């Protein structure tokens, strides 16, 4: 419905209200008749039959004037009802044309309050019906454009498909200006994400990033630094069937600034570039987290194809934490393989087709778990710059000079190596690597803090099965739902009291380990003396008790007495 026509309707209804409350003569509020006589003026107010003539000229008025005054007033009184009736007819015609029901205008007997209420109800009814009709029309056109975009997508015409989805999103954005409802916001975001997907598949990754940024609302723009990389998007294919769109509306993003950032060539000739703006705050709460996750995932792949690895990891991380399964897998691949995550060949562990040391992008984190960066001769030189991997390697393998196959446990239980010469006395620090020892001591101090214990319990109690499985997938280790459920049960059963009890047990265990190490140290230091003492004791036993064990007690006593005599 035209906004100008709507304003005219409101104005006419207001005039009708004024007419009903003032004797149905809205055009006679002030009417002056000039030149009835050349030197006189006649003023008629509100259609009254009483004429106010200038007092100083009453004596000079001819007798004919009274009859003329009466005729003029009577003519005006006869025209007033006709004009009011004509106005009512025009208003009813406009209401009927606008699609509303013709309402009965208030009678003169109605009070002003009842008249105002009737007029307000009429305006609200006509306005709501016109808005609903316009919404339905916009959504119908948007559905047709989406179907057109789907057909272009299936035929491989990605440019036309992206343009059709953009036009559908524009229509839905206009609908949002009329009625801010969640379903329209979801449909708008879905169309924009379909447009971004078509642009990305068409090799326009930079425009795809911009479309996703418009939907998210953070204004991220990536310059094409490295072109030519391809991303396997098989795990992010979109079913653009009209029947599946309602299900996929849970897979698109929040509306950001609300302005469609149009690129050159995106707007067809003859189409207006100015689009209605949509408020950001009014739509953020209406769009689901799955929608935001889908947008971050698509922008992550587009940014990776442009060489922005850090940005791709950031978007993939946000999407994974929002619960998108494809994003969890893609984020894990980015962490393990870096820029080589576009390789579609993945083995059962999700480590890609490369072997250790056979490429530039290596899984440094898993290398640290399997044996440390320093001890692995096949690891690449670039992987050694990862501080977290180095720290984990230090914790698991102990000091760099240790040859124990048990890692940290073997380092704790094995006796320390003894240096030669004068440097032996200067050796003060033994056992655990200094960095690992510092980390463990600081960790124990933090764990003893009550606030830290409460924070740990709150975090563990908030975990669920889906989150555990997501973390396992990111680490490249598949996990069954039953195992994840058991882990969630264990996490939910942890309390601050249990943490304190565990810390006490750990301290006792560390004390036992230290005592065992000291004993092993003493044995290692005096092992020669101990062997000699044991040998002497065996020789003495052989001399003092030379009788066989199978001899009876009486004979054994006689042999013992004889040996004692010999010894004395």
C-alpha positions in Angstrom: 0.0 0.0 0.0 1.3 3.4 -0.9 2.4 5.4 2.1 1.0 8.7 0.6 -2.4 7.1 0.3 -2.2 6.0 3.9 -1.4 9.5 5.1 -4.3 10.9 3.1 -6.6 8.3 4.6 -5.6 9.3 8.2 -6.0 13.0 7.4 -9.5 12.5 6.0 -10.5 10.4 9.0 -9.2 13.2 11.3 -11.3 15.8 9.4 -14.4 13.5 9.8 -13.8 13.3 13.6 -13.6 17.1 13.7 -16.8 17.3 11.6 -18.7 15.0 13.9 -17.7 16.8 17.1 -18.6 20.3 15.6 -22.0 19.9 14.0 -20.7 18.3 10.8 -19.6 21.6 9.3 -15.8 21.4 9.0 -15.6 23.9 6.2 -17.6 26.7 7.9 -15.4 27.5 10.9 -14.7 30.9 9.5 -16.4 32.1 6.4 -16.5 35.8 5.3 -18.7 37.2 2.6 -17.3 40.3 1.0 -18.9 43.0 -1.2 -22.5 42.2 -0.5 -22.6 46.0 -0.2 -19.5 47.9 -1.2 -18.8 49.4 2.2 -19.9 46.6 4.5 -18.6 43.2 5.7 -20.7 40.3 6.8 -19.1 37.6 9.1 -20.7 34.2 9.7 -19.2 31.9 12.4 -19.9 28.1 12.5 -23.0 28.3 10.2 -25.0 30.4 12.7 -28.0 32.4 11.5 -26.9 35.5 13.4 -24.9 38.1 11.4 -22.4 40.3 13.1 -22.5 43.7 11.2 -20.3 46.6 12.0 -22.1 48.7 14.6 -21.1 52.1 13.3 -22.7 51.4 9.9 -25.9 49.7 11.0 -27.8 53.0 10.7 -26.8 53.4 7.0 -27.8 49.9 5.9 -30.8 49.8 3.5 -33.8 47.6 4.5 -32.9 45.1 1.7 -29.8 43.9 3.5 -31.6 41.8 6.1 -33.1 39.6 3.5 -29.8 39.2 1.7 -28.1 38.2 5.0 -30.8 35.6 5.6 -30.4 34.2 2.1 -26.6 33.9 2.4 -26.8 32.1 5.7 -29.5 29.8 4.5 -27.4 28.9 1.4 -24.4 28.1 3.6 -26.5 26.0 6.0 -27.8 24.0 3.0 -24.3 23.3 1.6 -22.7 22.1 4.9 -24.6 18.7 5.2 -23.9 18.1 1.5 -20.1 18.6 1.9 -20.0 16.4 5.0 -21.9 13.6 3.2 -19.5 13.9 0.2 -16.5 13.6 2.6 -18.0 10.5 4.2 -18.5 8.9 0.8 -14.9 9.7 -0.2 -13.5 8.1 3.0 -15.6 5.0 2.6 -14.4 4.6 -1.0 -10.8 4.9 0.1 -11.2 2.4 2.9 -12.9 -0.1 0.4 -10.1 0.5 -2.1 -7.4 -0.2 0.5 -8.9 -3.6 1.2 -10.5 -2.8 4.5 -14.1 -3.1 5.6 -16.2 0.0 5.2 -16.9 1.2 8.6 -19.9 3.1 9.7 -19.0 6.7 10.6 -20.0 7.8 14.1 -23.3 9.5 14.5 -23.9 12.8 16.0 -25.3 11.1 19.1 -22.0 9.4 19.9 -19.7 10.9 22.5 -16.2 12.2 21.4 -14.5 9.3 23.2 -16.5 6.7 21.4 -15.9 8.5 18.1 -12.1 8.5 18.7 -12.2 4.8 19.7 -14.1 3.9 16.5 -11.7 5.9 14.3 -8.6 4.3 15.9 -10.0 0.8 15.5 -10.7 1.6 11.8 -7.2 2.9 11.2 -5.5 0.0 13.1 -7.6 -2.6 11.2 -6.8 -1.1 7.8 -3.1 -0.6 8.6 -2.6 -4.2 9.9 -4.4 -5.7 6.9 -2.4 -3.7 4.5 0.9 -4.6 6.2 0.0 -8.3 6.2 -0.9 -8.2 2.6 2.4 -6.5 1.7 4.4 -8.9 3.8 2.8 -11.9 2.1 3.5 -10.4 -1.3 7.2 -9.7 -0.4 7.7 -13.2 1.0 6.0 -14.8 -2.1 8.3 -12.9 -4.4 11.3 -13.9 -2.3 10.3 -17.5 -2.4 10.1 -17.3 -6.2 13.6 -15.8 -6.3 15.0 -18.5 -4.1 13.6 -21.2 -6.3 15.1 -19.4 -9.3 18.5 -19.3 -7.5 18.2 -23.0 -6.7 17.6 -23.9 -10.3 20.6 -21.7 -11.4 22.7 -23.4 -8.8 21.7 -26.9 -10.0 22.6 -25.9 -13.6 26.0 -24.6 -12.5 25.2 -20.9 -13.3 26.6 -19.7 -10.0 26.6 -16.0 -11.0 22.9 -15.9 -11.7 22.3 -18.0 -8.6 24.1 -15.6 -6.3 22.2 -12.6 -7.9 18.8 -14.4 -7.4 19.6 -15.1 -3.7 20.7 -11.5 -3.2 17.4 -10.2 -4.7 15.5 -12.6 -2.5 17.4 -11.3 0.6 16.6 -7.7 -0.4 12.9 -8.4 -0.5 13.0 -10.1 2.9 14.9 -7.1 4.3 12.1 -4.8 3.1 9.7 -7.2 4.8 11.7 -6.8 8.0 11.1 -3.0 7.9 7.3 -3.7 8.0 7.2 -6.5 10.6 10.2 -7.6 12.7 9.6 -11.4 13.2 12.0 -14.2 13.7 11.1 -16.3 10.7 11.7 -13.5 8.3 15.1 -12.7 9.9 16.1 -16.4 9.6 15.0 -16.5 5.9 16.9 -13.3 5.2 20.1 -14.7 6.7 19.7 -18.0 4.9 19.4 -16.2 1.5 22.5 -14.2 2.2 24.5 -17.3 3.1 23.3 -19.0 0.0 24.6 -16.0 -1.9 28.0 -16.3 -0.1 28.3 -20.0 -0.9 27.6 -19.4 -4.7 30.1 -16.6 -4.7 32.7 -18.8 -3.1 32.1 -21.7 -5.5 32.3 -19.2 -8.4 35.9 -18.2 -7.3 34.8 -14.9 -5.7 36.1 -15.6 -2.2 36.6 -11.9 -1.4 33.0 -11.0 -2.1 31.9 -14.1 -0.2 33.8 -12.9 2.9 32.1 -9.5 2.5 28.7 -11.0 2.4 29.3 -13.1 5.4 30.7 -10.1 7.3 27.5 -8.2 6.4 25.4 -11.0 7.9 27.6 -11.3 11.0 28.0 -7.6 11.4 31.7 -7.3 12.4 32.9 -5.6 9.2 35.7 -8.0 8.4 37.2 -7.4 4.9 40.1 -9.6 3.6 42.4 -8.5 0.8 43.4 -11.3 -1.6 47.0 -12.0 -0.4 47.4 -15.5 -1.8 45.1 -16.6 -4.6 44.7 -20.0 -6.3 44.1 -22.1 -3.2 41.1 -24.4 -3.3 39.0 -25.6 -0.4 37.2 -28.9 -0.4 33.6 -27.8 0.3 32.0 -31.2 0.1 31.3 -31.1 3.9 29.5 -27.8 3.5 27.2 -28.5 0.6 23.8 -26.8 0.8 20.5 -28.2 -0.1 18.7 -25.3 -1.6 15.5 -27.2 -2.2 12.5 -25.2 -1.2 11.3 -28.0 1.0 14.5 -28.0 3.0 14.8 -24.3 3.5 12.7 -24.3 6.6 15.1 -26.7 8.2 18.1 -24.9 7.0 17.0 -21.6 8.5 18.7 -22.9 11.7 22.0 -22.8 9.8 22.5 -19.1 9.1 23.7 -15.9 11.0 22.8 -12.8 12.9 22.1 -9.6 10.9 24.9 -7.2 11.5 24.7 -3.6 10.3 21.7 -4.4 8.3 23.0 -2.6 5.2 23.7 -4.8 2.2 27.3 -4.0 1.0 26.8 -4.3 -2.7 29.8 -5.0 -4.9 30.3 -3.8 -8.5 28.2 -5.9 -10.9 26.0 -7.3 -8.1 23.1 -4.9 -8.9 21.3 -5.5 -12.1 20.8 -2.5 -14.5 17.8 -0.4 -13.8 17.5 -1.7 -10.2 17.8 0.8 -7.3 21.0 0.5 -5.2 19.4 2.0 -2.1 18.2 -0.7 0.2 16.2 -0.2 3.4 18.3 -0.5 6.5 17.5 -2.9 9.3 18.3 -2.4 13.0 21.0 -4.6 14.4 19.8 -4.8 18.0 16.3 -5.9 17.1 17.4 -9.0 15.1 20.4 -10.4 17.1 18.2 -12.2 19.6 16.0 -13.7 16.8 18.7 -15.6 14.9 19.9 -18.9 16.3 23.5 -19.8 17.1 23.5 -22.5 14.4 23.0 -19.7 11.9 26.0 -17.8 13.2 28.0 -21.0 13.1 27.3 -21.6 9.5 28.3 -18.0 8.5 31.6 -18.2 10.4 32.4 -21.6 8.8 31.8 -20.2 5.3 33.8 -17.1 5.9 36.6 -19.3 7.4 36.9 -21.3 4.2 36.8 -18.1 2.1 39.5 -16.5 4.2 41.7 -19.6 4.0 41.5 -19.5 0.2 42.6 -15.8 0.4 45.7 -16.8 2.5 44.4 -15.4 5.8 45.2 -18.5 7.9 44.8 -16.7 11.3 41.4 -15.3 10.3 40.3 -18.7 9.1 41.3 -20.4 12.3 39.5 -17.7 14.3 36.2 -18.1 12.4 36.5 -21.9 12.4 37.0 -21.8 16.2 33.9 -19.6 16.7 31.8 -21.8 14.5 33.0 -25.0 16.3 32.2 -23.6 19.7 28.7 -22.7 18.4 28.1 -26.4 17.8 28.5 -26.9 14.0 29.8 -30.4 13.3 31.4 -29.5 10.0 33.1 -26.6 11.7 34.5 -28.9 14.4 36.1 -31.1 11.8 37.4 -28.2 9.8 38.8 -26.5 12.8 40.7 -29.7 13.8 42.1 -29.9 10.3 43.3 -26.3 10.5 45.0 -26.9 13.8 46.7 -30.1 12.6 47.6 -29.1 9.0 47.5 -25.3 8.9 47.2 -24.0 5.3 47.2 -27.6 4.0 43.7 -28.2 5.5 42.3 -27.9 2.0 43.5 -31.4 1.2 40.4 -33.6 1.0 42.3 -36.8 1.7 42.0 -37.6 5.3 42.9 -40.9 7.0 41.0 -42.5 9.9 42.7 -40.3 12.5 42.0 -37.1 10.6 45.7 -36.5 10.1 45.6 -36.0 6.3 47.5 -38.0 3.7 51.0 -36.7 4.7 53.4 -38.7 6.9 55.7 -37.4 9.7 58.3 -35.1 8.2 56.9 -35.4 4.7 55.5 -31.8 4.5 55.8 -28.3 5.8 52.5 -28.4 7.8 53.0 -31.0 10.5 50.9 -32.0 13.5 53.3 -30.5 16.1 50.9 -31.0 18.9 50.6 -34.7 18.4 54.3 -35.0 17.7 54.9 -33.5 21.2 52.5 -36.2 22.7 54.2 -39.0 20.8 57.7 -38.2 21.8 58.5 -34.6 21.9 59.9 -32.2 19.3 63.5 -32.5 20.4 63.6 -36.3 20.4 61.8 -36.8 17.1 64.3 -36.8 14.2 61.5 -36.7 11.6 59.9 -33.5 12.8 60.2 -30.4 10.8 62.2 -27.4 11.9 59.2 -25.1 11.8 57.3 -27.2 14.4 59.8 -26.4 17.1 58.5 -22.9 17.4 55.3 -24.1 19.0 55.7 -23.2 22.7 52.8 -25.4 23.8 54.3 -28.4 22.0 57.7 -27.8 23.6 56.1 -27.5 27.0 54.2 -30.7 26.5 57.3 -32.4 25.2 59.2 -31.3 28.3 56.5 -32.7 30.6 56.3 -36.0 28.9 59.9 -36.8 28.1 61.7 -35.2 31.0 65.1 -33.7 30.6 66.7 -33.7 27.2 69.4 -36.1 28.3 67.1 -38.8 29.6 66.9 -42.1 27.7 64.1 -43.6 29.7 61.3 -45.0 27.6 58.7 -44.2 30.2 58.8 -40.5 29.8 58.0 -38.4 32.8 57.3 -41.4 35.1 60.6 -43.0 34.2 62.4 -39.8 34.8 60.8 -39.5 38.3 61.6 -43.1 39.3 65.0 -43.5 37.8 68.2 -42.4 39.6 69.8 -39.2 38.3 72.9 -39.3 36.2 76.1 -38.5 38.1 78.6 -36.2 36.6 82.3 -36.8 36.7 85.1 -35.0 38.5 84.8 -31.8 40.5 81.4 -30.9 38.9 79.7 -33.6 40.9 79.6 -31.5 44.0 78.1 -28.6 42.2 75.2 -30.6 41.0 72.2 -29.4 43.0 69.1 -29.8 40.9 68.3 -33.4 39.9 65.3 -35.2 38.5 62.5 -33.2 36.9 63.3 -30.6 34.3 63.3 -27.1 35.8 60.5 -25.9 33.5 58.3 -28.9 34.2 59.0 -28.6 37.9 58.0 -24.9 37.9 54.8 -25.7 36.0 53.8 -28.4 38.4 54.5 -26.4 41.5 52.5 -23.4 40.1 49.7 -25.7 39.1 49.5 -27.2 42.6 49.4 -23.8 44.2 46.6 -22.7 41.9 44.7 -25.9 42.5 44.8 -25.3 46.3 42.9 -22.0 45.8 39.2 -22.3 46.7 38.1 -19.9 44.0 40.0 -21.9 41.4 38.4 -25.1 42.6 34.9 -23.6 42.3 35.6 -22.3 38.8 36.8 -25.8 37.8 33.7 -27.4 39.2 31.4 -24.9 37.4 33.1 -25.5 34.1 33.0 -29.3 34.5 29.4 -29.2 35.5 28.5 -27.3 32.3 29.9 -29.9 30.0 27.7 -32.1 27.9 28.1 -35.1 25.6 28.1 -33.0 22.4 30.9 -30.8 23.7 33.1 -33.8 24.7 32.6 -35.4 21.3 33.4 -32.1 19.6 36.7 -31.8 21.5 37.6 -35.4 20.7 36.9 -34.7 17.0 39.1 -31.6 17.0 41.9 -33.7 18.5 41.4 -36.3 15.7 40.3 -39.1 18.1 36.8 -40.4 17.3 34.7 -41.1 20.4 31.4 -43.0 20.9 28.5 -41.4 22.6 28.5 -43.9 25.4 32.1 -43.0 26.3 31.4 -39.3 26.1 28.4 -39.8 28.4 30.6 -41.6 31.0 33.1 -38.8 30.9 30.3 -36.2 31.4 29.1 -38.2 34.4 32.6 -38.2 35.9 32.9 -34.4 35.2 29.5 -33.7 36.8 30.5 -35.7 39.9 33.6 -33.6 40.7 33.2 -31.3 43.7 35.6 -28.8 45.5 35.9 -31.3 48.4 36.9 -34.0 46.0 39.5 -31.7 44.4 41.0 -31.0 47.8 41.1 -34.7 48.6 42.8 -35.4 45.2 45.4 -32.7 45.9 46.2 -34.3 49.2 46.6 -37.7 47.6 48.8 -36.2 44.8 51.0 -34.6 47.4 51.3 -37.9 49.2 52.1 -39.7 46.0 54.8 -37.1 45.2 56.2 -37.6 48.6 56.4 -41.3 48.1 58.0 -40.8 44.7 60.6 -38.5 46.2 61.4 -41.0 49.0 61.7 -43.8 46.4 64.1 -41.7 44.4 66.2 -41.0 47.5 66.4 -44.7 48.3 67.3 -45.4 44.7 70.0 -42.7 44.9 71.5 -44.3 48.0 71.5 -47.7 46.5 73.1 -46.4 43.4 75.8 -44.6 45.4 76.7 -47.6 47.7 75.8 -50.5 45.5 79.4 -51.8 45.6 79.5 -51.8 49.4 76.1 -53.4 49.6 77.2 -56.2 47.2 80.3 -56.9 49.3 78.3 -57.0 52.5 75.8 -59.5 51.1 78.7 -61.6 49.8 80.4 -61.7 53.3 77.1 -62.6 54.9 76.7 -65.5 52.6 80.2 -66.8 53.3 79.7 -66.6 57.0 76.4 -68.5 56.7 78.1 -71.2 54.7 80.8 -71.6 57.4 78.7 -71.4 60.5 75.9 -73.7 59.1 77.6 -76.4 56.9 75.0 -79.1 57.7 72.4 -80.2 55.1 68.8 -79.2 55.7 67.4 -82.8 55.5 69.3 -83.9 58.7 67.1 -84.5 61.8 67.3 -82.2 64.8 69.5 -84.5 66.9 72.1 -84.9 64.3 72.0 -81.2 63.5 72.6 -80.4 67.2 75.6 -82.6 67.3 77.1 -81.1 64.2 76.6 -77.6 65.5 78.3 -78.4 68.8 81.2 -79.9 66.9 81.6 -76.9 64.7 81.6 -74.6 67.6 84.4 -76.5 69.3 86.4 -76.3 66.1 85.9 -72.6 65.8 86.9 -72.0 69.4 
